[in-house]
Amino acid sequence: MSAPTASPMDGSPQVPGRIMAGEMAEQPAVLRRILEEGAPRIREVAEHIAARNPRFVLLTARGTSDNAALYAKYLLEIRLGKPCGLTSMSTTTAYEARPDLTDCLIITVSQSGGSPDLVASTKAAREAGALTLAVTNNARSPLAEVSEFHIDVLAGAEKALPATKTYTAELLALYLFVEGWRGGDGAESAKALPDLAERVLSRQDEVRQLAGRYRFAERMVLTSRGYGYPTAKEAALKLMETSYIPALSYSGADLLHGPLAMVDNISPVIAVVTEGKGGEALQPVLDRLRDRGADLVVIGSQAQTERASAGFALPTDGLPEELQPILEIIPLQMLAYEVTIARGQDPDAPRALAKVTETR
């Protein structure tokens, strides 16, 4: 199958990946909808939960939503100073453990809100005394029904197997929730996002050129630190589920603790360099990668991309560090799409996957 010459945004039924591409293109509108329509409800939920003052937060999710939950963990710990962890659902669903969750907030993030283990673990958490919040794209889902509070990410139906618009919608909804909890106006801080997302999506040709580097890649490494680390994990997931390239994601700190040994001058490395403290913490890692002659591509500021083998400069325009992941992932979604097309595959139909994964 040859790569299509038509734009992925043209909606042509002959173009492989047209559904994924169309949903990527919807992201500015989804972000705008959340800011204009969803923000008041999210702030209301945040105020109710803030009044209960939970002492600890646990996040529950799978797949792409798990990466959104990791982003929320950074927000909750940095912006609110709340101890926060990621749950292991099997302790409840398989081992039937029932920890005391009094004064704990359980946030369950799920695109569909339909996976049985998510529903069962959230129900058990509520019975164990937890305050429960579901963040989904389906207000009528079983997960929303068993949770005390619910936030609808308002992304609209997502039909492509690789999640794109629901991921960025989850990030923005979680950001607005945390800012509402701390009494800030998250919508004001995020108001530039839809326009910035449109600017990123308009640079399809740049991403397609970048994708040429990875058409025959046998493996890839993605790395970041801080708020950018969930982006690296989500980008690796997108590349694996669409192009089938083994893509390994590491915190920059963890990369230095052993995995760096596998990096050589033919190993593609993508570094997500967020402007701010996370990007500053990643600099020693970038230096080590350059010393090893790695094929380094940077997603970040213009200054950072100029020092790499190649890159994609993000139009952050003073966007706060904690909001940059919402932009960072978009060119990487586009990259996964373009690499998959270049390899003669259809990103709309990854083998062996279903849209709703019913783990137990």
C-alpha positions as CSV (number, residue, x, y, z in Angstrom):
1,M,0.0,0.0,0.0
2,S,1.5,3.3,-1.0
3,A,1.3,6.4,1.2
4,P,-1.7,8.7,0.4
5,T,-1.1,11.9,-1.4
6,A,-4.3,13.5,-0.1
7,S,-4.3,15.5,3.1
8,P,-5.3,13.5,6.2
9,M,-7.7,16.3,7.0
10,D,-9.8,16.0,3.8
11,G,-12.1,13.3,5.1
12,S,-11.7,11.2,2.0
13,P,-12.9,7.6,2.6
14,Q,-10.0,6.3,0.3
15,V,-7.3,7.6,2.7
16,P,-6.1,5.2,5.3
17,G,-6.2,6.9,8.7
18,R,-8.9,9.3,7.8
19,I,-10.8,8.8,11.0
20,M,-7.7,9.3,13.3
21,A,-6.7,12.3,11.2
22,G,-10.2,13.8,11.4
23,E,-10.3,13.4,15.2
24,M,-6.8,15.0,15.6
25,A,-8.1,17.9,13.6
26,E,-11.0,18.3,16.0
27,Q,-8.8,19.1,18.9
28,P,-8.9,22.9,18.8
29,A,-12.7,22.8,18.7
30,V,-12.8,20.3,21.6
31,L,-10.4,22.4,23.7
32,R,-12.5,25.5,23.0
33,R,-15.7,23.6,24.0
34,I,-14.2,22.6,27.3
35,L,-13.1,26.2,28.1
36,E,-16.4,27.7,27.0
37,E,-18.9,25.1,28.1
38,G,-17.2,22.6,30.5
39,A,-15.2,24.9,32.7
40,P,-18.0,26.1,34.9
41,R,-19.1,22.6,35.7
42,I,-15.5,21.5,36.3
43,R,-15.0,24.4,38.7
44,E,-18.2,23.5,40.6
45,V,-17.0,19.9,41.0
46,A,-13.6,21.1,42.2
47,E,-15.1,23.4,44.8
48,H,-17.3,20.6,46.2
49,I,-14.2,18.3,46.5
50,A,-12.0,21.1,47.9
51,A,-14.7,21.6,50.6
52,R,-14.2,18.0,51.6
53,N,-10.4,18.5,51.8
54,P,-9.3,14.9,51.0
55,R,-5.9,14.1,52.5
56,F,-4.6,11.9,49.7
57,V,-5.4,11.3,46.1
58,L,-5.3,8.0,44.1
59,L,-5.6,7.9,40.3
60,T,-7.0,4.9,38.5
61,A,-6.8,4.5,34.7
62,R,-5.6,2.3,31.8
63,G,-3.8,2.9,28.5
64,T,-4.0,6.5,27.2
65,S,-6.0,7.6,30.2
66,D,-3.3,6.3,32.4
67,N,-0.9,8.8,30.9
68,A,-3.5,11.5,31.5
69,A,-3.7,10.3,35.1
70,L,0.1,10.6,35.4
71,Y,-0.2,14.2,34.2
72,A,-2.8,14.8,36.9
73,K,-0.4,13.3,39.5
74,Y,2.2,16.0,38.6
75,L,-0.5,18.7,38.9
76,L,-1.8,17.5,42.2
77,E,1.5,17.2,43.8
78,I,3.1,20.4,42.4
79,R,0.1,22.7,42.3
80,L,-1.8,21.5,45.4
81,G,0.9,19.7,47.5
82,K,-1.3,16.7,47.8
83,P,0.3,13.2,48.2
84,C,-0.8,11.3,45.2
85,G,-0.4,7.8,43.8
86,L,-1.4,5.6,40.9
87,T,-3.5,2.5,41.8
88,S,-3.0,-1.1,41.0
89,M,-6.6,-2.3,40.2
90,S,-5.8,-6.0,40.6
91,T,-5.4,-5.5,44.4
92,T,-9.1,-4.9,44.4
93,T,-10.5,-6.8,41.5
94,A,-8.2,-9.9,41.6
95,Y,-7.0,-10.0,45.3
96,E,-10.2,-8.5,46.7
97,A,-8.2,-6.2,49.1
98,R,-10.3,-3.6,50.8
99,P,-8.0,-0.8,52.1
100,D,-9.3,1.9,54.3
101,L,-9.8,4.9,52.0
102,T,-11.4,7.3,54.4
103,D,-10.6,10.9,53.5
104,C,-9.0,9.8,50.2
105,L,-10.1,11.1,46.7
106,I,-10.2,8.4,44.0
107,I,-10.0,9.9,40.5
108,T,-10.8,7.4,37.7
109,V,-10.0,8.5,34.2
110,S,-11.5,6.7,31.3
111,Q,-12.5,7.6,27.7
112,S,-15.4,5.2,27.6
113,G,-16.1,4.7,31.3
114,G,-17.0,1.1,30.5
115,S,-14.1,-1.1,31.5
116,P,-15.3,-3.6,34.2
117,D,-12.1,-3.3,36.3
118,L,-12.4,0.5,36.4
119,V,-16.0,0.3,37.4
120,A,-15.5,-2.4,40.0
121,S,-12.5,-0.7,41.6
122,T,-14.2,2.6,41.8
123,K,-17.3,1.1,43.3
124,A,-15.2,-0.8,45.9
125,A,-13.3,2.4,46.7
126,R,-16.5,4.3,47.4
127,E,-17.7,1.5,49.6
128,A,-14.3,1.7,51.5
129,G,-15.0,5.4,52.3
130,A,-13.4,7.2,49.4
131,L,-14.6,10.3,47.7
132,T,-14.9,9.3,44.0
133,L,-14.6,11.3,40.8
134,A,-14.9,9.9,37.3
135,V,-13.4,11.8,34.3
136,T,-14.9,10.4,31.1
137,N,-16.1,11.1,27.7
138,N,-19.5,9.5,28.4
139,A,-21.7,11.0,31.1
140,R,-24.0,7.9,30.9
141,S,-21.2,5.4,31.4
142,P,-21.2,2.8,34.2
143,L,-18.2,4.5,35.7
144,A,-20.0,7.8,35.9
145,E,-22.9,6.1,37.5
146,V,-20.9,4.5,40.3
147,S,-18.9,7.7,41.1
148,E,-20.1,10.5,43.4
149,F,-18.8,13.2,41.0
150,H,-18.3,13.2,37.3
151,I,-16.5,15.4,34.8
152,D,-17.4,15.1,31.1
153,V,-14.5,15.9,28.9
154,L,-16.9,16.9,26.0
155,A,-14.7,15.4,23.2
156,G,-17.6,14.0,21.2
157,A,-17.7,10.5,19.9
158,E,-14.2,9.1,19.2
159,K,-14.2,6.3,16.6
160,A,-10.5,5.8,15.8
161,L,-8.9,3.1,17.9
162,P,-5.9,5.4,18.7
163,A,-7.2,8.0,21.2
164,T,-6.2,11.6,20.3
165,K,-8.8,14.2,21.0
166,T,-10.0,12.4,24.2
167,Y,-6.4,12.5,25.6
168,T,-5.9,16.3,25.2
169,A,-9.5,16.8,26.4
170,E,-8.7,14.8,29.6
171,L,-5.5,16.8,30.1
172,L,-7.4,20.1,29.9
173,A,-10.2,18.9,32.1
174,L,-7.8,17.7,34.8
175,Y,-5.9,20.9,34.6
176,L,-9.1,22.9,35.1
177,F,-10.1,20.7,38.0
178,V,-6.9,21.1,39.8
179,E,-6.9,24.9,39.2
180,G,-10.5,25.1,40.4
181,W,-9.5,23.1,43.6
182,R,-6.8,25.6,44.4
183,G,-9.1,28.6,43.7
184,G,-7.5,29.7,40.4
185,D,-9.0,30.6,37.0
186,G,-7.6,27.8,34.9
187,A,-9.8,28.8,31.9
188,E,-8.1,32.2,31.7
189,S,-4.6,30.6,31.8
190,A,-5.6,28.1,29.1
191,K,-7.5,30.5,26.7
192,A,-4.7,30.5,24.1
193,L,-4.6,26.7,23.7
194,P,-7.2,26.2,20.9
195,D,-5.5,28.7,18.6
196,L,-2.0,27.3,19.5
197,A,-3.3,23.8,18.7
198,E,-4.5,25.0,15.3
199,R,-1.1,26.4,14.6
200,V,0.5,23.0,15.4
201,L,-2.0,21.1,13.3
202,S,-1.3,23.4,10.3
203,R,2.3,22.1,10.1
204,Q,1.5,18.7,8.7
205,D,4.2,18.9,6.1
206,E,6.9,19.4,8.7
207,V,5.7,16.3,10.6
208,R,5.6,14.2,7.4
209,Q,9.2,15.1,6.6
210,L,10.2,14.2,10.2
211,A,8.4,10.9,9.8
212,G,10.7,9.9,7.0
213,R,13.4,9.4,9.6
214,Y,11.5,6.6,11.3
215,R,9.9,4.7,8.4
216,F,12.4,1.8,8.8
217,A,13.1,2.2,12.5
218,E,13.4,-1.0,14.5
219,R,12.9,0.7,17.8
220,M,12.6,4.2,19.3
221,V,13.3,5.8,22.7
222,L,11.3,8.7,24.1
223,T,12.3,10.7,27.1
224,S,11.3,13.7,29.1
225,R,11.0,14.9,32.7
226,G,8.4,16.6,34.8
227,Y,5.2,17.5,33.1
228,G,6.6,16.3,29.8
229,Y,7.1,12.7,31.0
230,P,3.4,11.7,30.4
231,T,3.7,13.1,26.9
232,A,6.7,10.8,26.2
233,K,4.7,7.8,27.5
234,E,1.6,8.7,25.5
235,A,3.7,9.3,22.3
236,A,5.4,5.9,22.7
237,L,2.0,4.3,23.1
238,K,0.7,6.0,20.0
239,L,3.7,4.8,17.9
240,M,3.4,1.2,19.1
241,E,-0.3,0.8,18.6
242,T,-0.3,2.4,15.1
243,S,3.0,1.7,13.5
244,Y,4.0,-1.4,15.6
245,I,7.5,0.1,16.2
246,P,8.7,-0.9,19.7
247,A,8.9,2.5,21.4
248,L,10.3,2.7,24.9
249,S,9.6,5.7,27.2
250,Y,11.7,6.7,30.1
251,S,12.0,9.6,32.5
252,G,15.3,11.3,31.7
253,A,16.5,10.3,35.2
254,D,15.6,6.7,34.7
255,L,17.2,6.7,31.2
256,L,20.6,7.4,32.8
257,H,20.2,4.5,35.3
258,G,20.9,1.8,32.7
259,P,18.8,2.1,29.5
260,L,21.2,4.7,28.1
261,A,23.5,1.8,27.3
262,M,21.2,0.7,24.4
263,V,21.4,4.2,22.7
264,D,23.8,4.5,19.9
265,N,24.2,6.6,16.7
266,I,21.4,4.6,14.9
267,S,18.9,4.6,17.7
268,P,16.2,7.3,17.2
269,V,15.6,9.3,20.4
270,I,12.7,11.8,20.8
271,A,13.1,14.1,23.7
272,V,10.1,16.2,24.9
273,V,11.7,19.3,26.4
274,T,9.1,21.3,28.2
275,E,10.0,25.0,28.8
276,G,10.5,25.3,32.6
277,K,11.9,23.2,35.4
278,G,11.3,19.9,33.7
279,G,13.2,20.9,30.6
280,E,16.0,22.3,32.8
281,A,16.2,19.0,34.6
282,L,16.4,17.1,31.2
283,Q,19.5,19.1,30.0
284,P,22.1,16.7,31.4
285,V,20.3,13.8,29.7
286,L,20.3,15.6,26.4
287,D,24.1,16.3,26.8
288,R,24.7,12.6,27.4
289,L,22.6,11.6,24.4
290,R,24.6,14.0,22.2
291,D,27.8,12.5,23.5
292,R,26.7,9.1,22.5
293,G,25.9,10.4,19.0
294,A,22.2,9.6,19.3
295,D,19.8,10.5,16.4
296,L,18.1,13.1,18.6
297,V,14.9,14.8,17.8
298,V,13.5,17.4,20.2
299,I,9.9,18.5,20.6
300,G,10.2,21.9,22.5
301,S,11.3,25.5,22.1
302,Q,13.0,26.9,19.1
303,A,16.3,27.1,21.0
304,Q,16.1,23.5,22.0
305,T,15.3,22.2,18.6
306,E,18.2,24.1,17.0
307,R,20.6,22.0,19.2
308,A,19.2,18.7,18.0
309,S,19.5,16.6,14.9
310,A,16.0,17.7,14.1
311,G,12.9,18.9,15.9
312,F,9.6,20.5,16.1
313,A,9.4,23.9,17.7
314,L,6.3,24.4,19.7
315,P,4.5,27.8,19.6
316,T,4.1,28.0,23.4
317,D,4.1,31.8,23.4
318,G,4.5,32.0,27.2
319,L,2.2,29.2,27.9
320,P,2.7,27.9,31.5
321,E,4.8,24.8,31.9
322,E,1.9,22.8,33.2
323,L,-0.2,23.5,30.1
324,Q,2.5,22.7,27.5
325,P,1.8,18.9,27.5
326,I,-1.5,19.6,25.8
327,L,0.4,21.0,22.8
328,E,3.4,18.7,23.0
329,I,1.4,15.6,22.2
330,I,-0.2,16.9,19.1
331,P,2.8,16.8,16.8
332,L,3.6,13.4,18.2
333,Q,0.1,12.1,17.4
334,M,0.7,13.4,13.9
335,L,4.1,11.7,13.8
336,A,2.5,8.4,14.7
337,Y,0.0,8.8,12.0
338,E,2.5,9.8,9.3
339,V,5.0,7.0,10.3
340,T,2.2,4.5,10.1
341,I,1.1,5.7,6.6
342,A,4.7,5.7,5.4
343,R,5.0,2.1,6.5
344,G,2.0,1.1,4.4
345,Q,-0.4,0.6,7.4
346,D,-3.7,2.0,8.4
347,P,-3.7,3.9,11.7
348,D,-7.5,3.6,12.0
349,A,-7.3,-0.2,12.3
350,P,-4.4,-1.4,14.5
351,R,-4.4,-5.1,14.7
352,A,-5.7,-6.9,17.8
353,L,-7.2,-3.8,19.4
354,A,-10.7,-2.8,20.4
355,K,-11.9,0.7,21.2
356,V,-13.3,-0.3,24.6
357,T,-10.9,-2.7,26.3
358,E,-12.7,-4.7,28.9
359,T,-10.1,-5.7,31.4
360,R,-11.1,-7.3,34.7
